[in-house]
Amino acid sequence: MLKKYWQVAKPGIVIGNLISLAGGFFLASKGSIDLMLFFYTAFGVSLIVASGCVFNNFIDRDIDTLMERTRDRVLVKGLISPRVALIYASVLGLLGTFVLLFGTNIIDVTVVLVGFIIYVGVYSLSMKRHSVHGTLIGSLAGAMPPVVGYCAVSNQFDLGAAILLLIFSIWQMPHSYAIAIFRFNDYRAASIPVLPVAKTIQSAKHQILLYLIAFNLATPLLYLTGYTGVWYLIITSTFGLYWLYIAWAGLKTKEDTAWAKKVFFVSILIVMVQSLMMSVDAVG
């Protein structure tokens, strides 16, 4: 019985967000880790991310029936009613906000709620279905977890937080465009105007390349501004350049689906490496 409530909250997305959150948290901690603060931050954000995912499932239940990868979702199959889903999402969001208010700080709560509003209110309710720029707007929400982790410790939105927002917003774009390419038929069937559908796959490839150039320029900023050490620079730059090489090679490939899946899987590896190196090579 509980499995359907677990599934509709998209635990994979929640866990993915926790990885980058931990990177931001440990970056700001600089080796002095407050475990209780980390618990409150991680637990509160997990609840709010899960809330956003349930709201997204509720909003997208009509187009989810049109896409192969989503037609078996809980709301599409009627395992949870829309009314119950709304209540469930609301309870998760309110509980998560309370946890963050109790255990962190008002800056953290503000950052989380801004990300939530962007994801649910701006992206899911409007831009996802009506604008090719929906991915760009959604990237801001996706970049919030490491910023939240950082601000939980720093209690301020400073240069470090701004750099994290920049790096992870840029990271979201090639990651999302790669999904849109290898799920091209799904997005086209649901009339979602992601870049490959609204324009061409080749234009999406060029955008991926440009964003990865920007990513490789943004990643060293944490080192250049004194937040991380040289090992962060070496490791993240090496992986970032490898990701860029894959994107460049994709301009000539005819195997678009296989190539896009490779870009996607490397993007997951990149965010794990990025978060790990921020954690272990933070400068005190």
C-alpha positions as CSV (number, residue, x, y, z in Angstrom):
1,M,0.0,0.0,0.0
2,L,2.8,2.4,0.9
3,K,4.8,1.6,-2.2
4,K,2.6,3.9,-4.4
5,Y,3.2,6.9,-2.1
6,W,6.9,6.1,-2.3
7,Q,6.9,5.9,-6.1
8,V,4.9,9.1,-6.7
9,A,7.5,11.1,-4.6
10,K,10.2,10.0,-7.1
11,P,12.9,8.8,-4.6
12,G,15.6,8.7,-7.3
13,I,15.2,12.4,-7.8
14,V,15.2,13.0,-4.1
15,I,18.5,11.0,-3.7
16,G,20.1,12.8,-6.6
17,N,19.3,16.2,-5.0
18,L,20.8,15.0,-1.7
19,I,24.1,14.2,-3.3
20,S,24.6,17.8,-4.5
21,L,23.1,19.2,-1.3
22,A,25.8,17.3,0.6
23,G,28.5,18.8,-1.6
24,G,27.3,22.3,-0.8
25,F,27.0,21.6,2.9
26,F,30.4,20.1,3.3
27,L,32.0,22.8,1.1
28,A,30.7,25.5,3.6
29,S,31.5,23.3,6.6
30,K,35.3,23.3,5.8
31,G,35.9,20.1,7.8
32,S,33.8,21.2,10.8
33,I,30.6,19.2,10.4
34,D,27.5,19.7,12.4
35,L,25.7,16.4,12.0
36,M,22.4,17.6,13.4
37,L,22.3,20.5,11.1
38,F,23.0,18.2,8.2
39,F,20.2,15.9,9.3
40,Y,17.7,18.8,9.5
41,T,18.8,20.2,6.2
42,A,18.8,16.9,4.3
43,F,15.5,15.7,5.8
44,G,13.7,19.0,5.2
45,V,14.9,19.3,1.7
46,S,14.0,15.7,0.9
47,L,10.4,16.3,2.0
48,I,10.2,19.5,-0.1
49,V,11.7,17.9,-3.2
50,A,9.3,15.0,-2.7
51,S,6.5,17.4,-2.4
52,G,7.5,19.1,-5.7
53,C,7.7,15.7,-7.4
54,V,4.2,14.8,-6.3
55,F,2.8,18.1,-7.4
56,N,4.6,17.6,-10.8
57,N,2.9,14.1,-11.1
58,F,-0.4,15.7,-10.4
59,I,0.1,18.5,-12.9
60,D,1.4,16.2,-15.6
61,R,-1.0,13.4,-15.2
62,D,-2.7,14.2,-18.6
63,I,0.4,14.3,-20.7
64,D,2.0,11.3,-18.8
65,T,-0.6,9.1,-20.5
66,L,1.0,10.0,-23.8
67,M,4.6,9.1,-23.0
68,E,5.9,5.6,-22.9
69,R,8.2,6.2,-19.9
70,T,5.4,7.8,-17.8
71,R,2.2,6.0,-18.7
72,D,2.7,3.6,-15.8
73,R,3.0,6.3,-13.1
74,V,0.8,6.0,-10.0
75,L,-1.6,8.8,-10.9
76,V,-2.0,7.7,-14.5
77,K,-3.0,4.2,-13.4
78,G,-5.4,5.7,-10.8
79,L,-3.6,4.1,-7.8
80,I,-3.9,7.4,-6.0
81,S,-6.6,9.9,-6.6
82,P,-5.7,13.5,-7.7
83,R,-7.3,14.8,-4.5
84,V,-5.2,12.5,-2.3
85,A,-2.1,13.4,-4.3
86,L,-2.7,17.1,-3.6
87,I,-3.1,16.5,0.1
88,Y,0.0,14.3,0.2
89,A,2.1,16.9,-1.7
90,S,0.9,19.7,0.6
91,V,1.7,17.8,3.8
92,L,5.2,16.9,2.5
93,G,5.9,20.5,1.6
94,L,4.6,21.9,4.9
95,L,6.4,19.4,7.0
96,G,9.7,20.0,5.1
97,T,9.3,23.7,5.5
98,F,8.7,23.3,9.3
99,V,11.8,21.0,9.6
100,L,14.0,23.6,7.9
101,L,12.5,26.5,9.9
102,F,13.2,24.5,13.1
103,G,16.6,23.2,12.3
104,T,18.3,25.6,9.9
105,N,17.8,29.3,9.1
106,I,15.6,31.7,7.2
107,I,18.0,32.1,4.3
108,D,17.8,28.3,3.8
109,V,14.0,28.3,3.9
110,T,13.9,31.2,1.4
111,V,16.2,29.5,-1.1
112,V,14.2,26.3,-0.9
113,L,10.9,28.0,-1.3
114,V,12.1,30.0,-4.3
115,G,13.3,26.8,-5.9
116,F,10.0,25.2,-5.2
117,I,7.9,28.0,-6.6
118,I,10.1,28.0,-9.8
119,Y,9.7,24.3,-10.2
120,V,6.0,23.9,-9.4
121,G,4.6,27.3,-10.1
122,V,6.6,28.5,-13.1
123,Y,8.0,25.4,-14.8
124,S,5.5,22.7,-14.2
125,L,2.3,24.8,-14.4
126,S,3.3,26.9,-17.4
127,M,6.7,27.0,-19.2
128,K,7.2,23.2,-19.6
129,R,4.2,23.1,-21.9
130,H,4.4,26.5,-23.6
131,S,8.0,27.6,-24.0
132,V,11.3,26.2,-25.4
133,H,12.9,28.1,-22.5
134,G,11.2,25.9,-19.9
135,T,14.4,23.9,-19.5
136,L,16.3,27.0,-18.6
137,I,13.8,28.1,-16.0
138,G,13.7,24.6,-14.6
139,S,17.5,24.5,-14.3
140,L,17.3,27.2,-11.6
141,A,15.2,25.0,-9.4
142,G,17.4,22.0,-10.1
143,A,20.4,24.0,-8.9
144,M,19.0,24.9,-5.5
145,P,20.0,21.8,-3.4
146,P,23.8,22.5,-3.2
147,V,23.0,26.2,-2.5
148,V,20.6,25.1,0.3
149,G,23.3,22.9,1.7
150,Y,25.8,25.7,1.6
151,C,23.5,28.3,3.1
152,A,22.5,26.0,5.9
153,V,26.1,26.3,7.2
154,S,27.0,29.8,6.1
155,N,23.7,31.4,7.1
156,Q,24.1,33.8,4.1
157,F,23.8,33.9,0.4
158,D,27.4,35.0,-0.5
159,L,29.8,34.6,-3.4
160,G,30.2,30.9,-2.8
161,A,26.4,30.3,-3.0
162,A,26.2,32.3,-6.2
163,I,29.0,30.3,-7.8
164,L,27.2,27.0,-6.8
165,L,24.0,28.3,-8.3
166,L,25.9,29.2,-11.5
167,I,27.7,25.8,-11.8
168,F,24.7,23.6,-11.1
169,S,22.3,25.7,-13.3
170,I,24.7,25.3,-16.2
171,W,25.1,21.6,-15.5
172,Q,21.3,21.1,-15.7
173,M,21.1,22.2,-19.3
174,P,23.2,19.5,-21.2
175,H,21.8,17.0,-18.7
176,S,18.2,17.9,-19.6
177,Y,18.8,18.3,-23.3
178,A,20.4,14.8,-23.4
179,I,17.2,13.4,-21.9
180,A,15.1,15.3,-24.4
181,I,17.1,13.8,-27.3
182,F,16.9,10.1,-26.2
183,R,13.3,10.6,-25.1
184,F,12.5,12.6,-28.3
185,N,9.5,10.5,-29.3
186,D,7.9,10.9,-25.9
187,Y,8.2,14.6,-25.8
188,R,6.9,14.9,-29.3
189,A,3.9,12.7,-28.5
190,A,3.1,15.0,-25.6
191,S,3.7,18.2,-27.6
192,I,6.3,19.4,-25.0
193,P,8.4,22.1,-26.7
194,V,11.8,21.0,-25.5
195,L,14.6,22.2,-27.8
196,P,15.1,19.1,-29.9
197,V,11.3,18.9,-30.6
198,A,10.7,22.7,-31.0
199,K,13.8,23.1,-33.3
200,T,16.1,20.2,-34.2
201,I,18.3,17.6,-32.5
202,Q,21.3,19.2,-34.1
203,S,20.5,22.6,-32.6
204,A,20.2,20.8,-29.2
205,K,23.7,19.3,-29.8
206,H,25.1,22.7,-30.4
207,Q,23.5,24.1,-27.3
208,I,24.9,21.2,-25.2
209,L,28.4,22.0,-26.5
210,L,28.0,25.7,-25.7
211,Y,26.7,25.0,-22.2
212,L,29.6,22.5,-21.6
213,I,32.1,25.2,-22.5
214,A,30.4,27.5,-20.0
215,F,30.4,24.7,-17.4
216,N,34.2,24.2,-17.8
217,L,34.7,27.9,-17.4
218,A,32.4,28.1,-14.3
219,T,33.7,25.0,-12.4
220,P,37.2,26.5,-11.6
221,L,35.6,29.5,-10.0
222,L,35.4,27.7,-6.6
223,Y,39.2,27.3,-6.8
224,L,40.0,30.7,-8.1
225,T,37.9,32.4,-5.3
226,G,39.6,30.3,-2.6
227,Y,36.8,28.0,-1.7
228,T,38.5,24.8,-2.8
229,G,42.0,23.4,-3.2
230,V,44.0,22.4,-6.3
231,W,42.8,18.8,-6.3
232,Y,39.2,20.0,-6.8
233,L,40.4,22.0,-9.8
234,I,42.4,19.1,-11.3
235,I,39.7,16.4,-10.9
236,T,36.7,18.4,-11.8
237,S,38.4,20.0,-14.8
238,T,39.5,16.6,-16.1
239,F,36.0,15.2,-15.9
240,G,34.5,18.4,-17.3
241,L,36.8,18.3,-20.3
242,Y,35.9,14.7,-20.9
243,W,32.2,15.6,-20.9
244,L,33.0,18.5,-23.3
245,Y,34.9,16.1,-25.6
246,I,31.8,13.7,-25.7
247,A,29.6,16.7,-26.7
248,W,32.0,17.8,-29.4
249,A,32.1,14.2,-30.8
250,G,28.4,14.1,-30.9
251,L,28.1,16.8,-33.5
252,K,29.0,14.3,-36.2
253,T,27.5,11.1,-34.9
254,K,24.4,9.6,-36.4
255,E,23.6,7.5,-33.4
256,D,21.8,10.3,-31.6
257,T,20.0,8.1,-29.0
258,A,23.2,6.2,-27.9
259,W,25.2,9.4,-27.8
260,A,22.6,11.3,-25.8
261,K,22.4,8.5,-23.2
262,K,26.2,8.7,-22.9
263,V,26.0,12.4,-22.3
264,F,23.3,11.8,-19.7
265,F,25.2,9.1,-17.8
266,V,28.4,11.1,-17.8
267,S,26.4,14.1,-16.4
268,I,25.4,11.9,-13.4
269,L,29.0,11.0,-12.9
270,I,30.0,14.6,-13.2
271,V,27.6,15.8,-10.5
272,M,28.8,13.1,-8.1
273,V,32.5,14.0,-8.7
274,Q,31.7,17.7,-8.4
275,S,29.9,17.1,-5.1
276,L,32.6,14.8,-3.8
277,M,35.5,17.1,-4.6
278,M,33.7,20.1,-3.0
279,S,33.3,18.0,0.1
280,V,36.8,16.7,0.5
281,D,38.9,19.6,-0.9
282,A,37.1,22.6,0.8
283,V,39.6,25.2,2.0
284,G,39.3,26.1,5.6
